Amino acid sequence: MAKKIQRSMAPRAAAAPVDETAGPSATGASAPAGPRRSGGRGRRVASSAVTEFTVQLSTLSSAGIPIVRALTILEGQTRPGPFKLVLQELVEDVSSGTPLSEAMAKHERCFDPLYSSMVKAGEAGGVLDKVLERLAIFREKAAGIRAKIASATIYPSVIVVVAVVVVSVVIVWIIPKFEEIFDSFKVDMPGPTLLLLGISRAAVQYWYLVFGLPAALLMLHLVLMAKGGPYRKRIHGLVLRVPILGALISKALIAAFTRTFGTLIQAGVPHLDALAIVRDTTRNEVLWEDVERIRRTVREGESIARPMADSRVFDDLVTNMVEVGEQTGELDRMLLKVADAYEAQVDRRIDALFKLLEPALLIVMAVFVGFIVVSLFLPLMRIMNTLGQAA
């Protein structure tokens, strides 16, 4: 293991300054991949369809079938829809002599810059079948992680939605009926009941604020996040500092970066081009700026590990592994090893987090329901005692 790189506190003189208040589109450096793209003329299709196509194209190409014939076979067995139209255009372009990478680059919403760049490197090196195989493995791993996170969040999301709906119905419609009963008996109500009735009155009287304000704030947040800029960068930075969740997201970002960067280098894409592609495919503003800073420094002749040590996302383990990879000439293998290790850590932490989250949500629901039940039951007991004494 190489000597641990010390995190330099001196200003970054080697790298061109990055406007810390600007979004990803604000960097002025020219890069092969250019600034973040908005998508070309291609039609948007499901990511799972592209992954399945990549796996099948890799299999056909490995079997020695010419690329035009392979595309024709896959186009013929694809169901009618947007993706079939894309494949038809690919067959036409490639048949007329256009390289596959250029034909795919016309459909950026379907084949992103990472995809077309890897295919271009495979064409240049005469190893398109191997590159397609690596690309298929890459997309399958990424799809597996997304599916795992989506499936793990279904149950907690259902619990939260049901809890919010039930509590809202109880507070807005049920509790006012009990208040009428309590007022008719003129019973003295305890503190918890008074608090619950006050919350119910406020929710009924100011329903447009209670329900409208959170919805408006959520919509504003989504709009600002989609727009980008300082707000999105600040939110991404805050999320990375949240205990437990921040560490999990940081490891997921490292895993995605090393997997993508390592796969591109393994396919023969030059380092600067690979960094630009990784930069443009990330959605996290903090990682975007770190990768851009690394790319600018590397462009001026520095190693990759040196600016990586000063970043806010990459830890010392990743930095040292990258340094060893650069020294031994096996950077791609080191990056993919880091990706495997961090993906395994992310899987374990997601499992542990959601195993704790489910009972925690049930406990929170039980506390809310218990508070409502006790608050309504106490005055009912007093009414029953009053009626018993009167009898």
Secondary structure as UniProt FT lines:
FT   TURN            20..21
FT   HELIX           24..26
FT   TURN            32..33
FT   HELIX           47..62
FT   TURN            63..64
FT   HELIX           67..77
FT   HELIX           82..95
FT   TURN            96..97
FT   HELIX           100..105
FT   TURN            108..110
FT   HELIX           113..125
FT   HELIX           128..169
FT   HELIX           170..174
FT   HELIX           175..185
FT   HELIX           191..205
FT   HELIX           207..210
FT   HELIX           212..227
FT   HELIX           230..240
FT   TURN            243..244
FT   HELIX           245..266
FT   TURN            267..268
FT   HELIX           271..281
FT   HELIX           285..299
FT   TURN            300..301
FT   HELIX           305..309
FT   HELIX           316..328
FT   HELIX           331..390
//
